[in-house]
Amino acid sequence: MEYKSTRHVKYLCNYHFVWIPKYRRDVLVGEIAEYTKEVLKSIAEELGCEIIALEVMPDHIHLFVNCPPRYSPSYLANYFKGKSARLVLKKFPELRKYTNGKLWTRSYFVSTAGNVSSETIRKYIEEQWGKEDEED
C-alpha cells in the first residue's frame, strides 16, 4: 500500500467493511450481485476512495477500501449502505418483499488496516523521549 496525499495531508486510511442484507437472505446473486458491485465502485469513485478488494457474497458484502481521512468510518459505512440500497432497490424492486422494504441491516463490521502493527506504533511512541535525548 502506498501513502496518498492531499494539499495538507499524507495518509493511509484503509477500512474493511462487512454488512449483510436484512434477515441475512441469500439475495445478492447473479445480476443483482453484479449490479451491486458496480454501484459500490461508483460510490467509491464519487467519494475519492480506492477499492482494494470487493466481494459480493449471496448473504454479505466485504469491502476493503482506502479513503481520505476527512471521512469517518461510520460515515463511510452509512453512505455506502444507504446509497447502494436506494440504487439496488430501485433497479430490483422485487427485493423489497424479501427484505421488508430495506435492503441492509442497520449493523456492520469495520476494521482498520495499515502498513504497521499497533505494537510497532506503541513502541515508536514510547521511544520518543529516548530518541530526543540521543539527538542532543
HELIX and SHEET records of a PDB file:
HELIX    1   1 LYS A   22  ARG A   24  5                                   3    
HELIX    2   2 GLY A   30  LEU A   47  1                                  18    
HELIX    3   3 PRO A   73  LYS A   91  1                                  19    
HELIX    4   4 PRO A   93  LEU A   95  5                                   3    
HELIX    5   5 ARG A   96  THR A   99  1                                   4    
HELIX    6   6 SER A  118  GLU A  126  1                                   9    
HELIX    7   7 GLN A  128  GLU A  135  1                                   8    
SHEET    1   A 2 LYS A   4  SER A   5  0                                        
SHEET    2   A 2 LYS A  10  TYR A  11 -1                                        
SHEET    1   B 4 GLU A  50  MET A  57  0                                        
SHEET    2   B 4 HIS A  60  ASN A  66 -1                                        
SHEET    3   B 4 ASN A  14  TRP A  19 -1                                        
SHEET    4   B 4 PHE A 109  ALA A 113 -1                                        
END                                                                             
